[in-house]
Amino acid sequence: MLKEEVISNVLQFVKENNGDNYDYYVGTSNDPGTKMFSIHLVQPLGGIYKYVKLDNIEEASETKKQLISTFGFDGQLSDGSTKSQYLYIYKKTQSSKE
């Protein structure tokens, strides 16, 4: 999936699930389920989240950076893992850990 398509899908995801962009956290990982559920403590049932595999690691990193710097999402601008081809996004809650 291309960066522009992913950004459009993420913005639509936020619109469908309410809130502002800064209410959502974005990141990259080679294992987005483990990252969201074990590290960020997103609820697997009832949590608002999604992840998508991009065409390559560079696309994932650039997409994340653009969502944070241009669109106001929460997240770390660092590259993280060098194997992170997945972009994940979740709506922050009182129990999630950014």
TAFENMO-V457598 format. One record per helix or strand. SS is the DSSP state (~ for helix, > for strand). FROM is the first residue (numbers start at 1). LEN is the number of residues. If there is no record, write none. Layout:
BEGIN
ss=SS from=FROM len=LEN
ss=SS from=FROM len=LEN
END
This chain:
BEGIN
ss=~ from=3 len=15
ss=~ from=21 len=3
ss=> from=24 len=6
ss=~ from=32 len=8
ss=> from=49 len=5
ss=~ from=57 len=13
ss=> from=74 len=1
ss=> from=86 len=6
END
